[in-house]
């Protein structure tokens, strides 16, 4: 399921990062790589704040839909 559907506070393992090549590279540079753990901290107006690799990152719902957990 996409990251945007994960409930707040539940750690999940990234299975796949989709999208175009530049989108995947952008997300990988932020730490969203297959096999790493990610936790949704909060959701505000469709945007997500997530913990990934000991960092907090804000991403939009469209980007979160490309990250499968």
C-alpha positions in Angstrom: 0.0 0.0 0.0 1.2 3.6 -0.5 2.8 5.5 2.3 -0.1 8.0 2.3 -2.4 5.2 3.6 -0.3 4.3 6.6 -1.6 5.3 10.0 0.3 7.9 12.1 3.0 6.4 14.4 3.1 2.9 12.7 6.7 2.0 11.5 6.6 0.5 8.0 9.3 -1.0 5.7 9.6 0.5 2.2 9.1 -2.1 -0.4 9.4 -0.1 -3.6 9.8 3.5 -4.8 7.9 4.3 -8.0 7.5 7.2 -10.4 9.8 8.6 -13.1 13.5 8.3 -12.9 14.1 11.8 -11.5 11.4 11.4 -8.9 12.9 8.1 -7.7 16.4 9.7 -7.5 14.9 12.7 -5.5 13.2 10.4 -3.0 16.3 8.2 -2.7 18.4 11.3 -1.9 15.9 12.0 1.0 16.4 8.5 2.3 13.4 6.7 0.8 15.1 3.5 -0.4 13.7 -0.1 -0.5 14.3 -1.9 2.8 14.5 1.2 5.1 12.0 1.9 7.8 9.7 4.9 7.7 7.2 6.3 10.2 4.5 8.8 9.5 4.7 11.5 12.3 1.8 13.6 11.2 -0.5 14.6 8.4 -1.5 18.2 7.8 -3.7 19.1 4.8 -2.7 16.1 2.8 1.1 16.6 3.4 3.0 14.1 5.5 5.8 14.5 7.9 7.7 11.3 8.1 10.8 10.0 10.0 13.2 8.2 7.7 16.8 7.4 8.6 16.7 9.5 11.8 15.5 12.6 9.9 12.1 14.3 9.6 11.0 15.0 6.0 7.9 16.7 4.8 6.5 15.3 1.5 3.3 15.9 -0.4 0.6 13.3 -0.9 1.5 12.8 -4.6 5.1 11.8 -3.5 3.8 9.6 -0.7 1.6 7.7 -3.2 4.8 6.7 -5.1 6.3 5.1 -2.0 5.0 1.5 -1.4 5.3 0.0 2.1 
